[in-house]
Amino acid sequence: MKADELKTLEKEHIMQTYQRFDVIFERGEGCYIYDKQGKKYLDFFGGVATCAVGHANKEIAQVISDQAHKLLSVSNYYYTEPQILLAKKLSELSGLQKCFFCLSGTESNEAAIKLAKKVTGKSEFIAFKGSFHGRTTGSLALTWNPKYREPFLPLSPSVKFAEYNDLASARELINTNTAAIFVEPLQGEAGIVTPKPGFLRGIRKLCDDAQILMIVDEVQTGVGRTGKFFAYQHEGILPDIVTTAKSLANGIPIGVCLSNFEFERGDHGTTLGGNNLSAAAALATIKYIEEHDLQNNAFTVGDYLVKQLMEMDQGQQIDRVRGKGLILGIVLKNENSADIVGRALKAGLIVNSPAPNIIRMLPPLTVTKQQADECVRILEKVMQP
């Protein structure tokens, strides 16, 4: 079907919740994707961090195909091997014993909210200014941006917002009805806001001292993106609950809530969560990351990319680059990130603007230094005044 026909159908039949760029993507290969006209783009957005091991990864595609030919889903009333093996692997990687599987990050955060309420018998939460935990009503209550929250008030649970990187601000909000502190180990939607050294350790101690739970949202930062499988592992801590999703199955919908605590039968549920296809894809994705040492690649190429960006710009438009591994935010001196992102797309580079002065980059973990150089060359061109 022609592009104009597709765009007309989209407007007629899809709720207009997204501002789409004027491009229709058709296929991908590694760190590149192609539109309907065959134009090639270097993808440094990765489907909002959902593409861990590259587009159309042949090994993952084969596993998906094999599983689709065997069995897709039989519900959670029965044992299924891929789900059980995935739970065991995630337990080993996280240090937390139990998994609840679902289909997205916002669902995994909903599960975390319910689990924290069950475990503590309390109903209030502390999150942070700049936080983003999802758009369903529970996860939206934890999301700070008033633009997302205000049209849907009142929300539940009750949430108070502390200043990110300010332990005293969080401490002041704890009371006798506080169930948990919800924290991102690096704030993605806020513009790649990174924690100060010791901040997460400080949150862990606050929670221990107050006998409340520490919940870490690794939906965007998990699965090797920061150089460790989970970003909290850089601080040598163990949260009470961890959530992750996005790139866990390389683009196949999946989410998981991990904890040493657990629900009882009937407390929570899902029809498709942990289905055979998602679980098999996740196992294959983790295997590929481990066999190709992609956590180390994320750290190495990410560090290289930051250096190349700063050297290219020489302080003209870039103030600094924030982030860790392959979750990076270019902080601009002017609020023109949306214009740069648009020009980059036309030049064949996909990046994102979560804030007026931030260019966000979330490439596949398979990205090479040569592709980092390609990204820098395009940005140098489109950032020219």
Buried (B, 14 or more C-beta within 10 A) or exposed (E): EEEEEEEEEEEEEEEEEEEEEEBBBEEBBBBBBBBBEEEEBBBBBBBBBBBBBBBBBEBBBEBBEEBEEEBEBEEBEEEBEBBEBBBEBBBEBBBBEBBBBBBBBBBBBBBBBBBBBBBBEBBBBBBBBBBBBBBBBBBBBBBBBEEBBEEEEEBEBEBBBBEBBBBEBBBEBBEEEBBBBBBBBBBBBBBBBBBEEEBBBBBBBBBEEBEBBBBBBBBBBBBBBBBBBBBBBBBEBBBBBBBBBBBBBBBBBBBBBBBBBBBEEEEBEBEBBBBBBBBBBBBBBBBBBBEBEBBBBBBBBBBBBBEBBBEBBEEEBBEEBBBBBBBBBBBBEEEBBBEBBBBBBEBEBBBBBBBEBBBBBBBBBBBBEEBBBBBBBBBEEBBEE
